[in-house]
Amino acid sequence: MKERKRILVGRVLSNRMDKTVVVQVVRHKRHRLYGKVINTRTKFKAHDAENTCQIGDLVKIVESRPLSREKRWAVTEILESV
């Protein structure tokens, strides 16, 4: 059976590295006891082969094989460009 890869959407925070971008993903989670919605932010390093992403772009990233020590995601498309 083929496994499904996770897909996340986030904003590009940094594009200073070669062929790598840092993407911040915001998830909304409800507190167990109080019910307040809490925003959790996570940073992922993603592979950007053509160096096309700019800071502030909204991108879709997909889980991939390990490309380096910290890079396990790849940019599939730019949803919104700044």
C-alpha positions in Angstrom: 0.0 0.0 0.0 1.4 3.4 -1.0 1.6 5.9 1.9 0.2 9.4 1.6 2.6 12.3 2.0 1.7 15.2 4.3 1.0 18.5 2.6 1.2 21.8 4.5 0.7 25.5 3.6 2.8 28.3 5.1 4.7 31.5 4.6 8.4 31.9 3.6 10.4 33.5 6.4 13.9 33.2 4.9 15.4 32.4 1.5 19.1 33.2 2.2 20.3 29.6 1.8 21.0 28.1 -1.6 18.0 25.9 -2.8 16.4 26.1 0.7 13.7 28.2 2.3 12.4 28.4 5.8 8.6 28.1 5.9 6.4 28.9 8.9 3.2 26.9 9.2 0.5 28.1 11.5 -2.0 25.6 12.9 -5.1 26.3 15.0 -5.7 24.1 18.0 -8.4 24.2 20.6 -7.4 24.1 24.3 -8.7 20.9 25.9 -10.1 22.5 29.1 -10.9 26.1 28.2 -11.8 25.8 24.5 -9.8 28.8 23.4 -8.2 28.6 19.9 -4.4 28.6 20.2 -2.2 29.3 17.2 0.9 27.1 17.1 3.7 28.0 14.8 6.3 25.6 13.4 9.3 26.3 11.1 10.3 23.8 8.4 13.2 23.9 6.1 12.1 23.0 2.6 13.9 22.3 -0.7 13.4 25.0 -3.4 15.3 23.7 -6.4 15.0 26.9 -8.6 15.3 29.5 -5.9 12.0 31.0 -6.9 10.5 31.6 -3.5 10.6 35.1 -2.0 10.1 36.2 1.6 6.4 36.5 2.3 5.2 34.0 -0.3 2.5 31.6 0.6 3.7 28.1 -0.5 2.6 24.5 -0.4 5.2 22.1 0.9 5.1 18.3 0.8 6.9 15.7 2.9 9.9 14.1 1.1 12.9 12.0 1.8 15.7 13.5 3.9 17.7 15.8 1.7 20.1 17.1 4.5 20.3 17.0 8.3 17.2 19.2 8.8 15.6 19.3 5.3 12.7 16.8 4.9 10.2 19.0 3.0 10.0 20.2 -0.6 8.2 23.2 -2.1 5.6 22.0 -4.7 3.9 25.3 -5.7 3.7 29.0 -4.8 0.1 29.8 -4.0 0.5 33.6 -3.5 3.5 35.7 -4.5 4.4 39.0 -2.9 
